[in-house]
Amino acid sequence: MSKKLSRRDFIKRSAVGVIAGGAMFSTVNIEALTKTSAARKAIYRKSGDDIVVTLSENAALSKTGGSVRVNDELMLIRKSETEFTAVKTICTHKGCDVELEGNKFVCPCHGSEYTLDGTVTQGPAKDNLKTFETIFDSDKGTVTIKVQTTDNNEQPKDKNDKSKDKNEQPTDKKEEK
C-alpha cells in the first residue's frame, strides 16, 4: 500500500523543490544565452595611430562572423577568410552604444538598426555608423585598423584611456571668449 502524502508534507517538499530549482537557475548566465554574438574583448597593439590585431591571440576571429571589441567604441568583425570590417559602435542618432545582435547592430535606446558594415537599415538614425579601413596580412596573421585622426575621421575612444582628446571643445560657456 502506498502511504498518503499529507498536505503539510506536500507543501514542504514543494518548497524545497522551488528553492533548489531557483538556486540552479540563478547560476545560469541569462545574458550569455540571449546575446548570440556578444563580442569578446580584443588583444591588440598600437602602431602609431593604427591598431594591429593578431588573429592567433583572438580566437573569436578564427571563423567568419567572429567579432572582438577593440575598445569601448570599436568592433572588428570577420566577414570572410580575407575580409574584415572595423565599425564604431556609437549610434549616429543620439550616441548610444549599439549592440551586435546576430547579423546586425541594434541601438537599445531608440531601435535604430545597422548592417555589419555600418549601413543604417532602420531609423530613427539617418547616418551610417563610422567604419575604418582594415588591412589583412595573411602572412603575419594580423589585421591593421587604420584610425588616423582627421576632421572627417574621428578616432574611437577607449573610456579607460586617460589622455586628453586634442579635438575636444570646451563645454563651459565661460571658457569661450
N, C-alpha and C positions, 0 to 999 in steps of 0.2 A: 504494500500500500504506500502511496505517496503521501508525504507529510504536507499539509496545507501551509502555505506561507501567510503569516499574519500581515495585517495591513501595516503595522509598525515595522516589521522586518523588511517588507517590500520598499517602504519609504527609505529606510536606512541603506539598503543595497542600491537603490536608485541614486541616492545622494552620493555614495561612494563612486558609482559609475560616472556620474556627471563631473565630479571633481577630477577623477582620473582622466577622463576624456578632455576636460579643459586644460589640464596640465600638459597632455600630449599635444594638443592643438596650439598651445602657447609657444612651443618650440619650433613651429613651422614658420619660415620666413615668408609671409604673405606677399611682401613687395617683390621678392625674387620670383614668386610664382606668377604675378601679374605683369611684370615687365619682361617681355620676351627678348628684348635686345639691349638691355642695360649695358652701357659701355663700361669697361674696366679703366682704371687709371693707367695712363701710358708711362713707360720708362723711355726717356729720351735725353738727348744732349743738345746744347745750343752750339751753333756755329755762326758767329756773328749775329745777325738778326734772324737767321734761319733756325728751324727746329729739325733735328735729324732723329728719326725713329728707326731703331733696328728691329727687324721683324723677329729675329730669334729671341729677343727679350720681351716680345709682346705676342704671346700665344694667341690672343683673340684675333690677330690679323693673319693667322696662318691659313684661313679659308675665306673665300668670297662671302661678303656680307658681314664679316667681323668688323668690330669697331673698338676704338680706345678713346678715352677722353684725355686730351693732351694737357689741358688746363681747364680753368673754370668756364672758359668761353670758346673752346676749340675742340672739335672732334675729328678724328681721322677714321675714314671708312674704306674698306677694301671693296671695290666694285667688281674687279675681275682679277685674273692672275697677275696682270701688269698695270692695272689702273686703280688709283686711289683718289679720294676726294677729301679735302680739308674744309670744314664748314664751321663758321662762327655760329654758336648756338644761342644767340640772343635774338629774340623776336623783333622784327622791324616795326611792329605795331606800337607796343608800349614797353619794350625792353625786358620782358620776362625771359627766363631761361627755358628754351624749348626742350622737349624730351623726345628721345628716339623711341618710337613705338612701331616695331615691325619694320616696314619698309618706308617709313615717313617720319618726319618731325612734327610734333604737335605742341602747340602752346597751351599750357594748362590754364592760363589766365583768361584768354578770350576765344580760344578754339581755332586760331589760325593753323593751317597745315601746310607743310612744305615737302617736296620730294627729297630724296637723299642728296641730291646735288644742290639743294637750297632753293629751288623754284617754288614760289608760292602757288598753292593749288586751291586754297580756301581762305577767305578773309576772316576777320577784318583787315589783316595786313595786306598792303598793296605792293611792297617791295620784297624782293628775294633776300634770302639770307646771304651774308657775305661769304664768299668762298676764296680760297687761296690756292695758288699754283702748287702742284706736287710733282716731284721728280723721283721716279723709281729707279734705283740702281740694283739690277738683279745680281750683278757680280758681288756686291758688298752686302746685299740683302737689306738695303736701307731705303727709306722714303724721306726725302727732304721737303719740308713745307716752307715755301718762300713767303716770309712775313715781313717784307720791307715796310717801313713806316713812311707813308706819304700822305698828302692831304686827302686823297681818294681811297687810300688803302690803310685802314685803321688796324693796328696790331692788336690781337686779342690779349686780354689781361688775365693774369693769374691773381686771384684775390690774396694769395699768400705772398706775392711779390711786393716788397715794401718800397721799391724805388718810385720816385715821383714821376708822373706822366708829364712829359715835356709839352704835350699839346693841350694839357688841361687848362681850362679857362677858369678864372676866379668866379665863384658863385656869389660872393658877398658884394653887393652893390657899392659899399663904401670903398672897396679896393679900386674900383674903376674910376679914372679921372680923365 
